[in-house]
Protein backbone atom coordinates (compact mmCIF):
# COMPACT_ATOMS: atom_id res chain seq x y z
CA UNK A 1 0.00 0.00 0.00
CA UNK A 2 1.15 3.53 -0.65
CA UNK A 3 1.66 6.05 2.15
CA UNK A 4 -1.39 7.99 0.94
CA UNK A 5 -3.62 4.92 1.32
CA UNK A 6 -2.48 4.43 4.91
CA UNK A 7 -3.01 8.11 5.81
CA UNK A 8 -6.71 8.15 4.91
CA UNK A 9 -7.56 4.85 6.65
CA UNK A 10 -9.70 5.04 9.79
CA UNK A 11 -8.94 2.63 12.64
CA UNK A 12 -12.16 0.77 13.54
CA UNK A 13 -10.60 -1.40 16.27
CA UNK A 14 -7.10 -2.59 17.13
CA UNK A 15 -5.44 -3.67 13.89
CA UNK A 16 -8.61 -3.17 11.80
CA UNK A 17 -8.81 -0.25 9.38
CA UNK A 18 -11.45 0.94 6.95
CA UNK A 19 -11.04 3.27 3.99
CA UNK A 20 -12.60 4.31 0.71
CA UNK A 21 -11.13 2.83 -2.45
CA UNK A 22 -11.41 4.88 -5.62
CA UNK A 23 -11.09 3.10 -8.96
CA UNK A 24 -8.43 4.13 -11.45
CA UNK A 25 -9.39 5.29 -14.93
CA UNK A 26 -8.25 1.92 -16.25
CA UNK A 27 -10.47 0.22 -13.67
CA UNK A 28 -13.47 2.26 -14.82
CA UNK A 29 -12.89 1.25 -18.42
CA UNK A 30 -12.65 -2.40 -17.37
CA UNK A 31 -16.15 -2.31 -15.79
CA UNK A 32 -17.74 -0.89 -18.98
CA UNK A 33 -19.58 1.65 -16.78
CA UNK A 34 -17.54 4.80 -17.41
CA UNK A 35 -20.44 7.09 -16.44
CA UNK A 36 -20.71 5.58 -12.95
CA UNK A 37 -17.91 6.26 -10.49
CA UNK A 38 -18.29 3.66 -7.73
CA UNK A 39 -16.39 4.15 -4.48
CA UNK A 40 -15.95 0.98 -2.40
CA UNK A 41 -15.37 0.79 1.34
CA UNK A 42 -12.50 -1.61 2.06
CA UNK A 43 -11.69 -3.14 5.45
CA UNK A 44 -8.06 -4.13 6.14
CA UNK A 45 -7.04 -6.40 9.01
CA UNK A 46 -3.39 -6.27 10.02
CA UNK A 47 -1.78 -9.51 11.15
CA UNK A 48 1.45 -9.02 13.08
CA UNK A 49 2.34 -12.73 13.20
CA UNK A 50 5.86 -13.37 11.84
CA UNK A 51 5.94 -16.45 9.58
CA UNK A 52 9.44 -16.41 8.05
CA UNK A 53 11.28 -17.80 11.06
CA UNK A 54 11.26 -18.19 14.81
CA UNK A 55 11.46 -15.11 17.02
CA UNK A 56 13.81 -15.79 19.94
CA UNK A 57 13.48 -14.37 23.48
CA UNK A 58 15.90 -11.51 22.70
CA UNK A 59 13.94 -10.54 19.57
CA UNK A 60 16.33 -11.91 16.95
CA UNK A 61 15.02 -14.13 14.17
CA UNK A 62 16.09 -17.71 13.53
CA UNK A 63 15.20 -18.22 9.84
CA UNK A 64 13.35 -21.26 8.55
CA UNK A 65 15.66 -23.77 6.88
CA UNK A 66 14.74 -25.93 3.92
CA UNK A 67 15.79 -29.57 4.24
CA UNK A 68 18.18 -31.14 1.76
CA UNK A 69 16.65 -33.53 -0.76
CA UNK A 70 18.59 -36.42 0.87
CA UNK A 71 16.63 -35.80 4.09
CA UNK A 72 13.30 -35.97 2.26
CA UNK A 73 10.88 -38.61 3.49
CA UNK A 74 7.51 -38.90 1.75
CA UNK A 75 4.43 -38.22 3.85
CA UNK A 76 2.64 -41.28 2.46
CA UNK A 77 4.22 -44.59 1.48
C-alpha positions in Angstrom: 0.0 0.0 0.0 1.1 3.5 -0.7 1.7 6.0 2.2 -1.4 8.0 0.9 -3.6 4.9 1.3 -2.5 4.4 4.9 -3.0 8.1 5.8 -6.7 8.1 4.9 -7.6 4.8 6.6 -9.7 5.0 9.8 -8.9 2.6 12.6 -12.2 0.8 13.5 -10.6 -1.4 16.3 -7.1 -2.6 17.1 -5.4 -3.7 13.9 -8.6 -3.2 11.8 -8.8 -0.2 9.4 -11.4 0.9 6.9 -11.0 3.3 4.0 -12.6 4.3 0.7 -11.1 2.8 -2.5 -11.4 4.9 -5.6 -11.1 3.1 -9.0 -8.4 4.1 -11.4 -9.4 5.3 -14.9 -8.2 1.9 -16.3 -10.5 0.2 -13.7 -13.5 2.3 -14.8 -12.9 1.2 -18.4 -12.6 -2.4 -17.4 -16.1 -2.3 -15.8 -17.7 -0.9 -19.0 -19.6 1.6 -16.8 -17.5 4.8 -17.4 -20.4 7.1 -16.4 -20.7 5.6 -12.9 -17.9 6.3 -10.5 -18.3 3.7 -7.7 -16.4 4.2 -4.5 -15.9 1.0 -2.4 -15.4 0.8 1.3 -12.5 -1.6 2.1 -11.7 -3.1 5.5 -8.1 -4.1 6.1 -7.0 -6.4 9.0 -3.4 -6.3 10.0 -1.8 -9.5 11.2 1.4 -9.0 13.1 2.3 -12.7 13.2 5.9 -13.4 11.8 5.9 -16.4 9.6 9.4 -16.4 8.1 11.3 -17.8 11.1 11.3 -18.2 14.8 11.5 -15.1 17.0 13.8 -15.8 19.9 13.5 -14.4 23.5 15.9 -11.5 22.7 13.9 -10.5 19.6 16.3 -11.9 16.9 15.0 -14.1 14.2 16.1 -17.7 13.5 15.2 -18.2 9.8 13.4 -21.3 8.5 15.7 -23.8 6.9 14.7 -25.9 3.9 15.8 -29.6 4.2 18.2 -31.1 1.8 16.7 -33.5 -0.8 18.6 -36.4 0.9 16.6 -35.8 4.1 13.3 -36.0 2.3 10.9 -38.6 3.5 7.5 -38.9 1.8 4.4 -38.2 3.8 2.6 -41.3 2.5 4.2 -44.6 1.5 
